[in-house]
């Protein structure tokens, strides 16, 4: 069973999307946390369709990131282990500390005519 985590911080950098020959796409971004004694710079990645979560983020945006921890093993050039923080929800924080969710598609416009049955 997977456990999710969340972290609040300020966007430091948003990298360009990377697309690989397999069709896999990822986009990385870094936030700076303020809740520790010393600020921490933490890198996240959004993959495939979740890359859209990062679109529109700019440095100094305050965000809440919900993420999963993913581990992989690479046997290329010996055994190497990697850990990725995979974002699945990014909420841009308003000035009052509330958040605007960026994990869902925007609502569909309401049509004036009723649906035929």
Secondary structure as UniProt FT lines:
FT   STRAND          4..14
FT   STRAND          18..19
FT   TURN            21..22
FT   STRAND          25..33
FT   STRAND          40..47
FT   HELIX           48..53
FT   TURN            54..56
FT   TURN            59..60
FT   STRAND          62..74
FT   TURN            76..77
FT   STRAND          80..93
FT   TURN            95..96
FT   STRAND          99..101
//
